[in-house]
Amino acid sequence: RLMEKTPLKIEDIIIGKPLEWSAVDKNGKELLKEGSIVSSPKLLEILCKRGLYRQESVSQATTSSSEPEKIVKTKPSTPKTSGENPFEQYKQLVKALPPIFNAIVVDGKAPVKDIVQFCSKLQKLCKTDIEAALALVHIKQKIPYSISHPINTTILNEIIATETNQPISKITVLRAASFTCNISMYKIQDILNSQKTPLNDKQFGLILQHPTQSEKILRKAGVSDESWLKIVRSHHEKCDGSGYPDKISHKEIPMESQLISLTDAYLAMTSKQVYKKMKVSKKAMGELYSSCKVDDQKLIQGFIKNIGIYPPGSYVKLSTKEIAVVTHRNTKIASQPTVSSIIDPNGKLYKTPISRQCSDSISITGVHYIDIPLALNYEQIW
């Protein structure tokens, strides 16, 4: 049979998950058999640098549409509690977002009730398990940025506002504004993120205009809450007056806009994009703090305190030579969170993660950079 080779990217292979096809090098030499498991990020990086291709028969690739494709489904894991699983809730939110945003951007109708209901579901997710909610923001998943970003922005702002005891009325508006602040970028966000060349003048102009355009889109589609609209318009203003679009200063910028600006920047820094390398959470927080103005310091300090210097879902190196994922913050000693060891000292994925409480004897020695999904049972960890 003739064989067809398809180039593989590093994100096409999930560490710890059996391959559904064989992988070969550019000369057709088999490097990984079907069913093989890549057990460490280092091995995956080496293989992809060498040049890795998915191999399948041409007859399979060109099967007639009259022959139904055979799909092998893995047995889903049993949720911890029916209807109260934050990971399942997140999946449902990912599916529910596009119809809402398309109604606003394409149809010009803002389904305000749907937006409020969506934000209420995000609130419920955070209440179900706040540590898992933070983890969902930080673990790497194959979700378009245009979808993950508004969800994750809303989750972070919900958590920060709740833990700092903000009034319910303010949190309600904050949720809606967090969710819709970049609505004008929805159709082009993923294009820009995957673009390998620098932004052209037109694209840069769209970015500068997106706060006012998002406000216009929402207003035209039927949003009438002026607080909501003002927060959206002001979420890229800076305390020293150097922001956009109106160059207003500290006292004129709503607190909610300042918080959205911070979480928006943090998520952009910690997300993988073609034109820049993803930063680990601790480094992103350090850069945000070191570059902030005096008026911003209190807000950023509160952000770091509530999210944690090692947020759930971030990867760390342990004194045991293992790689672990942070599962729970430590509100008393921030440098000693609860973790689950996932990669052993030899670089192989543990079959079952090992829960550890960081202490003086088992300490974090550094952060670990992983920008690809791992085949972990997150419901087992959280």
C-alpha positions as CSV (number, residue, x, y, z in Angstrom):
1,R,0.0,0.0,0.0
2,L,1.1,3.6,-0.7
3,M,1.8,5.5,2.5
4,E,1.2,9.2,3.1
5,K,3.2,11.3,5.5
6,T,1.7,14.3,7.4
7,P,4.1,16.6,9.3
8,L,3.5,16.5,13.1
9,K,3.6,19.5,15.5
10,I,4.7,19.1,19.1
11,E,1.1,19.8,20.2
12,D,-0.2,16.8,18.1
13,I,1.2,14.3,20.6
14,I,0.0,14.2,24.1
15,I,2.5,12.9,26.7
16,G,1.3,9.7,28.3
17,K,-1.4,8.9,25.7
18,P,-1.0,6.0,23.2
19,L,-0.5,7.1,19.6
20,E,-3.3,6.3,17.2
21,W,-0.9,6.0,14.2
22,S,2.8,5.3,13.6
23,A,5.3,8.1,13.3
24,V,8.3,8.2,11.0
25,D,11.1,10.6,10.1
26,K,11.5,12.5,6.9
27,N,13.0,9.4,5.2
28,G,10.2,7.1,6.2
29,K,12.0,5.4,9.0
30,E,9.6,4.3,11.8
31,L,10.4,6.1,15.0
32,L,7.2,5.3,17.0
33,K,4.8,2.4,16.4
34,E,1.1,2.8,16.7
35,G,0.1,2.5,20.4
36,S,3.5,3.8,21.5
37,I,3.6,6.3,24.5
38,V,5.9,9.3,24.7
39,S,6.6,9.4,28.4
40,S,8.5,12.7,28.8
41,P,8.4,16.3,27.4
42,K,12.2,16.1,26.7
43,L,11.8,13.0,24.5
44,L,8.9,14.7,22.6
45,E,11.0,17.8,22.0
46,I,13.9,15.7,20.6
47,L,11.7,13.7,18.3
48,C,10.0,16.8,16.9
49,K,13.3,18.6,16.3
50,R,14.4,15.6,14.4
51,G,11.3,15.8,12.2
52,L,8.3,13.7,12.9
53,Y,5.6,12.6,10.5
54,R,2.3,10.8,10.9
55,Q,2.1,7.8,8.6
56,E,-1.1,6.4,7.2
57,S,-2.0,4.6,4.0
58,V,-3.3,6.6,1.1
59,S,-6.2,4.2,0.8
60,Q,-7.2,5.1,4.4
61,A,-6.8,8.8,3.8
62,T,-9.0,8.7,0.7
63,T,-11.7,6.3,1.8
64,S,-15.0,6.8,0.0
65,S,-17.6,8.8,1.9
66,S,-19.9,5.9,1.4
67,E,-17.8,3.9,3.9
68,P,-18.4,5.2,7.4
69,E,-15.3,6.0,9.4
70,K,-14.6,3.7,12.3
71,I,-14.2,5.7,15.5
72,V,-12.8,4.0,18.6
73,K,-14.1,5.8,21.7
74,T,-12.3,5.5,25.0
75,K,-14.5,4.8,28.0
76,P,-15.0,8.1,29.9
77,S,-13.9,8.3,33.5
78,T,-16.7,8.5,36.1
79,P,-17.1,12.1,37.4
80,K,-16.6,12.7,41.1
81,T,-20.2,13.9,41.6
82,S,-22.9,14.2,39.0
83,G,-23.4,17.8,37.8
84,E,-20.7,19.1,40.2
85,N,-17.5,18.3,38.1
86,P,-15.6,21.6,37.3
87,F,-13.8,19.9,34.4
88,E,-17.1,18.9,32.8
89,Q,-18.6,22.3,33.5
90,Y,-15.6,23.9,31.7
91,K,-16.1,21.7,28.7
92,Q,-19.8,22.7,28.5
93,L,-18.8,26.4,28.7
94,V,-16.3,26.0,25.9
95,K,-19.1,24.6,23.7
96,A,-21.6,27.2,24.7
97,L,-19.5,30.3,24.0
98,P,-19.4,30.4,20.2
99,P,-23.2,30.6,19.7
100,I,-23.4,33.5,22.1
101,F,-20.5,35.5,20.6
102,N,-21.7,34.8,17.0
103,A,-25.1,36.2,17.9
104,I,-23.4,39.4,19.1
105,V,-20.8,39.8,16.4
106,V,-22.6,38.3,13.3
107,D,-26.3,38.8,14.1
108,G,-25.9,42.1,16.0
109,K,-28.1,40.8,18.8
110,A,-26.8,40.6,22.4
111,P,-28.5,37.8,24.2
112,V,-28.1,39.5,27.5
113,K,-29.9,36.7,29.3
114,D,-27.6,34.1,27.8
115,I,-24.6,36.2,28.8
116,V,-25.8,36.5,32.4
117,Q,-26.6,32.8,32.5
118,F,-23.2,31.9,31.1
119,C,-21.5,34.1,33.7
120,S,-23.6,32.4,36.4
121,K,-22.3,29.0,35.3
122,L,-18.8,30.4,35.5
123,Q,-19.6,31.5,39.0
124,K,-20.9,28.1,39.9
125,L,-17.7,26.4,38.5
126,C,-15.6,28.6,40.8
127,K,-17.9,27.8,43.8
128,T,-17.7,24.0,43.0
129,D,-13.9,23.9,43.4
130,I,-11.9,27.2,43.4
131,E,-8.6,25.3,43.2
132,A,-9.8,23.3,40.2
133,A,-11.1,26.5,38.6
134,L,-7.7,28.1,38.9
135,A,-6.1,24.9,37.5
136,L,-8.4,25.1,34.5
137,V,-7.0,28.5,33.7
138,H,-3.4,27.3,33.9
139,I,-3.2,23.8,32.5
140,K,-2.6,23.6,28.8
141,Q,-5.6,22.5,26.7
142,K,-6.3,22.4,23.0
143,I,-8.8,25.3,23.0
144,P,-8.7,28.3,20.7
145,Y,-7.5,31.4,22.4
146,S,-10.6,33.3,21.3
147,I,-12.7,30.9,23.4
148,S,-10.4,30.2,26.4
149,H,-9.4,33.8,27.0
150,P,-12.9,35.3,27.8
151,I,-13.7,32.3,30.0
152,N,-10.3,32.4,31.8
153,T,-10.5,36.2,32.2
154,T,-13.9,35.9,33.8
155,I,-12.8,33.0,36.1
156,L,-9.8,34.9,37.4
157,N,-11.7,38.1,38.0
158,E,-14.6,36.2,39.7
159,I,-12.1,34.6,42.1
160,I,-10.2,37.8,42.9
161,A,-13.4,39.9,43.4
162,T,-15.0,37.2,45.6
163,E,-11.9,36.7,47.7
164,T,-11.5,40.4,48.2
165,N,-15.2,40.7,49.3
166,Q,-16.4,43.0,46.5
167,P,-20.1,43.9,46.6
168,I,-22.3,41.4,44.6
169,S,-23.5,44.2,42.4
170,K,-20.0,45.0,41.3
171,I,-19.1,41.3,40.7
172,T,-22.2,40.8,38.5
173,V,-21.1,43.7,36.2
174,L,-17.5,42.6,36.4
175,R,-18.4,39.1,35.1
176,A,-20.3,40.5,32.1
177,A,-17.6,43.0,31.2
178,S,-14.8,40.4,31.6
179,F,-16.6,38.0,29.3
180,T,-17.3,40.6,26.6
181,C,-14.4,43.1,26.8
182,N,-12.7,41.7,23.6
183,I,-15.8,40.8,21.7
184,S,-14.7,42.9,18.6
185,M,-11.5,40.7,18.4
186,Y,-13.4,37.4,18.4
187,K,-13.2,36.7,14.7
188,I,-9.6,37.7,14.2
189,Q,-8.0,36.7,17.6
190,D,-6.9,33.2,16.6
191,I,-5.6,34.5,13.2
192,L,-3.4,37.1,15.0
193,N,-2.2,34.5,17.5
194,S,-1.1,32.1,14.8
195,Q,0.6,34.7,12.6
196,K,4.3,34.3,12.3
197,T,5.0,37.8,10.9
198,P,4.8,41.1,12.9
199,L,1.4,42.9,13.0
200,N,0.8,45.2,10.0
201,D,-0.5,48.7,10.5
202,K,-4.1,47.7,9.9
203,Q,-3.9,44.9,12.5
204,F,-2.3,47.1,15.0
205,G,-5.0,49.6,14.5
206,L,-7.7,47.0,15.2
207,I,-6.0,46.2,18.5
208,L,-5.9,49.9,19.5
209,Q,-9.6,50.3,18.5
210,H,-11.0,47.1,20.1
211,P,-12.1,48.7,23.4
212,T,-14.3,51.3,21.6
213,Q,-15.4,48.8,18.9
214,S,-16.4,46.3,21.6
215,E,-18.4,49.0,23.3
216,K,-20.1,49.9,20.1
217,I,-20.9,46.3,19.2
218,L,-22.4,45.6,22.6
219,R,-24.4,48.9,22.6
220,K,-25.7,48.3,19.1
221,A,-26.6,44.7,20.0
222,G,-28.8,45.9,22.9
223,V,-26.6,46.2,26.0
224,S,-27.8,49.2,27.9
225,D,-25.9,48.9,31.2
226,E,-23.6,51.9,31.2
227,S,-21.4,50.5,33.9
228,W,-20.8,47.4,31.9
229,L,-20.1,49.5,28.7
230,K,-17.7,51.9,30.5
231,I,-15.7,49.0,32.0
232,V,-15.3,47.5,28.5
233,R,-14.3,50.8,27.0
234,S,-11.7,51.5,29.7
235,H,-10.1,48.1,30.2
236,H,-6.8,49.3,28.4
237,E,-6.5,52.6,30.1
238,K,-3.4,53.1,32.4
239,C,-3.2,54.9,35.8
240,D,-0.6,57.3,34.4
241,G,-2.8,58.3,31.4
242,S,-0.7,56.5,28.8
243,G,-3.4,53.9,27.9
244,Y,-6.1,53.9,25.3
245,P,-8.6,54.9,23.9
246,D,-9.2,58.0,26.0
247,K,-5.9,58.4,27.9
248,I,-7.8,58.9,31.2
249,S,-5.9,58.6,34.5
250,H,-6.1,56.6,37.7
251,K,-9.2,58.2,39.4
252,E,-11.3,58.1,36.2
253,I,-10.7,54.4,35.5
254,P,-13.2,52.0,37.1
255,M,-11.6,49.5,39.4
256,E,-13.2,46.7,37.4
257,S,-11.4,48.0,34.2
258,Q,-8.1,48.0,36.0
259,L,-8.6,44.4,37.2
260,I,-9.6,43.2,33.7
261,S,-6.5,45.0,32.2
262,L,-4.3,43.1,34.7
263,T,-5.8,39.6,34.1
264,D,-5.9,40.2,30.3
265,A,-2.2,41.0,30.3
266,Y,-1.4,38.0,32.6
267,L,-3.3,35.5,30.4
268,A,-1.7,36.8,27.3
269,M,1.8,36.4,28.8
270,T,1.1,32.8,30.0
271,S,-0.6,31.6,26.8
272,K,1.3,30.0,23.9
273,Q,1.3,32.1,20.8
274,V,3.3,31.7,17.6
275,Y,5.0,35.1,17.8
276,K,6.2,34.9,21.4
277,K,7.2,32.3,24.0
278,M,4.8,31.5,26.8
279,K,5.9,32.6,30.2
280,V,5.4,30.6,33.4
281,S,3.0,32.1,35.9
282,K,5.7,33.2,38.4
283,K,7.8,35.0,35.8
284,A,4.7,36.7,34.4
285,M,3.7,38.0,37.8
286,G,7.2,39.2,38.5
287,E,7.3,41.1,35.2
288,L,3.9,42.7,35.8
289,Y,4.9,43.8,39.2
290,S,8.4,45.2,38.2
291,S,6.9,47.2,35.3
292,C,3.9,48.6,37.2
293,K,3.5,52.2,38.3
294,V,3.0,53.1,42.0
295,D,-0.8,53.4,41.6
296,D,-0.9,49.8,40.2
297,Q,1.1,48.2,43.0
298,K,-1.7,47.5,45.4
299,L,-3.8,45.9,42.7
300,I,-1.0,43.6,41.5
301,Q,-0.1,42.6,45.0
302,G,-3.7,41.6,45.6
303,F,-3.7,39.7,42.3
304,I,-0.5,37.7,43.3
305,K,-1.8,37.1,46.8
306,N,-5.1,35.6,45.6
307,I,-3.9,33.6,42.6
308,G,-0.7,32.4,44.4
309,I,2.9,32.6,43.4
310,Y,2.5,29.0,42.3
311,P,-1.1,28.9,41.1
312,P,-3.0,25.5,40.8
313,G,-2.3,24.1,37.3
314,S,1.3,25.4,37.2
315,Y,4.2,23.0,36.9
316,V,7.1,23.0,39.4
317,K,10.4,21.2,40.0
318,L,10.8,19.5,43.4
319,S,13.8,18.7,45.6
320,T,12.9,15.1,44.9
321,K,13.9,15.6,41.3
322,E,10.3,15.1,40.2
323,I,8.1,17.4,38.1
324,A,4.8,18.2,39.8
325,V,1.6,20.1,39.1
326,V,0.4,22.5,41.8
327,T,-3.1,21.4,43.1
328,H,-3.9,23.7,46.0
329,R,-2.6,27.1,47.2
330,N,-1.2,27.5,50.7
331,T,-2.7,30.6,52.2
332,K,-0.3,30.7,55.1
333,I,3.0,29.8,53.3
334,A,2.6,30.7,49.7
335,S,5.9,28.9,48.7
336,Q,4.6,25.6,50.1
337,P,1.5,24.6,48.1
338,T,0.1,21.1,47.7
339,V,1.3,19.4,44.6
340,S,0.9,16.1,42.7
341,S,4.1,14.6,41.3
342,I,3.5,13.6,37.7
343,I,7.0,13.0,36.2
344,D,9.5,10.8,38.0
345,P,13.3,11.7,38.4
346,N,14.0,9.8,35.2
347,G,11.6,12.0,33.2
348,K,8.8,9.4,32.8
349,L,5.2,10.1,33.5
350,Y,3.8,8.4,36.7
351,K,0.9,6.1,36.0
352,T,-0.7,7.5,39.2
353,P,0.2,11.0,40.4
354,I,1.6,11.2,43.9
355,S,0.1,13.9,46.2
356,R,2.7,15.8,48.2
357,Q,2.5,18.7,50.7
358,C,5.5,21.0,50.1
359,S,7.5,21.7,53.2
360,D,11.1,22.3,54.3
361,S,11.9,18.6,53.4
362,I,10.1,18.5,50.1
363,S,10.5,21.9,48.5
364,I,10.0,23.6,45.2
365,T,13.3,24.3,43.5
366,G,12.0,26.1,40.4
367,V,9.2,26.4,37.9
368,H,8.9,24.0,35.0
369,Y,8.0,25.0,31.4
370,I,5.4,22.7,29.8
371,D,3.4,24.2,26.9
372,I,1.7,21.1,25.6
373,P,-1.2,19.0,26.9
374,L,-0.4,16.0,29.1
375,A,-2.5,12.8,29.2
376,L,-3.4,13.2,32.9
377,N,-6.7,12.4,34.6
378,Y,-7.2,15.9,36.1
379,E,-10.4,14.8,37.8
380,Q,-8.3,12.3,39.8
381,I,-5.9,15.0,40.8
382,W,-8.5,17.6,41.9
